[in-house]
């Protein structure tokens, strides 16, 4: 694959290809309720969200959660998210964009911090697994961001970072892209507000169609 020409897109899953922000907010508020925290609105979530996730909780609580609190909140979040995610669809235009790029001979892969055992069946259920040359989810319990995950992903693909554009909905995607020498385009439909994404210093777009168009033009 390293000899292929053109851009290789590394797609994020949650909040990018999967339109799951409502499920995320619902599950987050269920987790917060366990500690007596006030529920979040979508707007406040997008202004405060960051990774690793314990840092996000620190912004809300004024301190890092204890190990016991983190274990409780993480368990509640994933239980509630799993139930809600079943009803989430793909982001508008995602299936068509992925199919069109594959048909044109362009390559793309999927990299997510979602547990791999949960991610792969969900991607298959949405009928897009065959659009990717590789799908990687998280295989451990780490709360670290995507940078190390991105290094392993590109190494497995044997693709040059200069050809890679990461498309995601969070600042962490841009950080991971920069870490490996790749480019990034950030989408406003997920976890961050436009204002917070624009602070990152990479292109910010409002649709996946625009994200692909911008990615293809990046040098």
C-alpha positions in Angstrom: 0.0 0.0 0.0 2.9 2.3 0.6 3.4 2.7 -3.2 -0.2 3.8 -3.8 -0.7 7.4 -4.9 -3.3 9.8 -3.7 -4.6 10.5 -0.2 -5.2 7.8 2.3 -8.0 8.8 4.7 -8.1 7.6 8.3 -11.6 8.0 9.5 -12.7 8.4 13.1 -15.9 6.5 14.1 -17.8 8.0 17.0 -19.1 11.5 16.2 -17.7 11.3 12.7 -19.0 8.4 10.6 -21.4 7.3 13.4 -23.9 10.0 14.3 -24.0 9.2 18.0 -23.6 12.5 19.8 -27.1 12.2 21.3 -26.3 8.7 22.7 -23.0 10.0 24.1 -24.8 12.9 25.9 -27.4 10.6 27.3 -24.8 8.1 28.6 -22.6 10.8 30.0 -25.4 12.3 32.0 -26.3 8.8 33.3 -22.8 8.5 34.5 -22.8 11.9 36.1 -26.0 11.2 37.9 -24.2 8.4 39.8 -22.1 11.1 41.4 -24.8 13.6 41.8 -23.4 15.9 39.0 -25.7 18.2 37.1 -26.7 17.0 33.6 -24.9 18.5 30.6 -26.4 20.2 27.6 -25.0 19.5 24.1 -23.5 23.0 24.0 -21.7 22.6 27.3 -20.4 19.2 26.5 -18.9 20.4 23.2 -17.2 23.3 24.9 -15.7 21.2 27.7 -15.0 17.8 26.2 -11.4 16.7 26.0 -9.3 13.5 26.2 -8.1 11.6 28.1 -11.7 11.4 29.5 -10.7 11.7 33.2 -9.5 15.2 32.2 -13.0 16.0 30.9 -14.4 14.9 34.2 -11.8 17.1 36.0 -13.1 20.2 34.1 -16.6 19.4 35.4 -15.8 18.3 39.0 -12.9 20.6 39.7 -10.8 17.6 40.4 -9.8 14.3 38.9 -12.2 11.5 39.7 -10.9 8.9 42.2 -10.2 5.4 40.9 -13.5 4.2 42.3 -15.4 7.1 40.8 -13.8 6.5 37.4 -14.6 2.8 37.4 -18.2 3.5 38.4 -18.7 6.3 35.8 -16.9 4.4 33.0 -19.1 1.3 33.6 -22.3 3.3 33.7 -21.4 5.2 30.6 -20.6 2.1 28.5 -23.8 0.3 29.6 -26.0 3.2 28.7 -24.1 4.1 25.5 -24.3 0.5 24.3 -28.1 0.5 24.6 -28.4 3.8 22.8 -25.9 3.1 20.1 -28.0 0.4 18.6 -30.4 3.1 17.4 -27.7 5.4 16.0 -27.3 5.8 12.2 -24.4 6.9 10.0 -23.8 10.5 9.5 -25.5 12.0 6.5 -23.6 11.1 3.3 -21.1 8.8 5.0 -22.0 5.6 3.2 -22.1 7.2 -0.2 -18.7 9.0 0.3 -17.0 5.8 1.5 -18.4 3.8 -1.4 -17.4 6.4 -4.0 -13.8 6.6 -2.7 -13.5 2.8 -2.8 -14.9 2.7 -6.3 -12.4 5.3 -7.4 -9.5 3.2 -6.1 -8.8 5.4 -3.1 -7.8 3.8 0.2 -9.3 4.5 3.6 -9.2 3.0 7.1 -11.0 3.3 10.4 -9.3 4.1 13.7 -11.3 4.4 16.9 -10.9 4.4 20.7 -14.1 2.4 20.9 -13.4 -1.2 22.1 -12.5 -3.3 19.0 -14.8 -6.1 20.0 -17.8 -3.7 20.0 -16.6 -1.6 17.0 -16.2 -4.3 14.3 -19.7 -5.8 14.6 -21.3 -2.3 14.5 -19.3 -1.3 11.4 -20.4 -4.5 9.7 -24.0 -4.0 10.8 -23.9 -0.6 9.0 -22.7 -2.3 5.8 -19.5 -0.4 5.4 -16.8 -2.7 6.7 -15.7 -3.6 3.2 -15.0 0.0 2.4 -11.9 0.0 4.7 -8.5 -1.6 4.2 -8.2 -1.8 8.0 -10.4 -1.3 11.0 -8.8 -0.8 14.4 -10.5 -0.3 17.7 -9.0 -0.1 21.2 -7.9 -3.5 22.6 -7.0 -2.5 26.2 -8.5 -0.4 29.0 -6.2 2.6 28.5 -7.6 6.1 28.7 -4.8 7.6 26.6 -5.5 9.5 23.5 -5.0 8.4 19.9 -1.4 9.2 19.2 0.1 5.8 20.1 -2.9 4.1 18.5 -2.3 6.1 15.3 1.4 5.0 15.2 0.4 1.3 15.4 -2.4 1.8 12.8 -0.1 3.4 10.2 2.6 0.8 10.8 0.1 -2.0 10.2 -1.0 -0.3 7.0 2.6 0.3 5.8 1.4 3.7 4.5 3.5 6.9 4.4 2.2 9.5 6.8 2.7 12.2 4.1 -0.2 10.6 2.2 -2.5 10.4 5.3 -5.3 12.7 6.2 -7.2 12.0 9.4 -10.9 13.0 9.5 -12.4 13.3 13.0 -14.6 15.3 15.3 -12.2 16.0 18.1 -9.0 17.9 18.8 -7.4 14.5 19.7 -7.5 13.5 16.0 -5.5 16.5 15.0 -3.0 15.8 17.7 -2.6 12.2 16.6 -2.2 13.2 13.0 0.5 15.8 13.9 2.3 13.2 16.0 2.9 10.9 13.0 3.4 13.7 10.4 0.0 13.5 8.8 -2.7 16.1 8.1 -6.2 16.4 9.7 -9.6 17.8 8.9 -12.1 18.2 11.8 -15.9 17.9 11.6 -18.3 19.9 13.7 -21.0 17.3 14.0 -19.5 15.4 17.0 -18.0 16.1 20.3 -16.5 19.6 19.9 -17.9 23.0 19.1 -16.7 24.8 16.0 -15.0 27.4 18.3 -13.0 24.8 20.2 -12.0 23.0 17.0 -10.8 26.2 15.3 -8.3 26.7 18.1 -6.5 23.5 16.9 -5.3 25.2 13.7 -6.4 22.7 11.1 -9.3 22.9 8.6 -12.8 22.7 10.2 -15.8 21.7 8.2 -19.5 21.2 8.7 -20.1 18.1 6.5 -18.3 14.9 5.6 -18.5 15.7 2.0 -16.6 19.0 2.6 -14.2 17.0 4.8 -13.3 14.7 1.9 -13.0 17.6 -0.5 -10.7 19.5 1.8 -8.6 16.4 2.6 -8.0 15.7 -1.1 -6.6 19.2 -1.6 -4.2 19.2 1.4 -0.5 19.0 0.5 
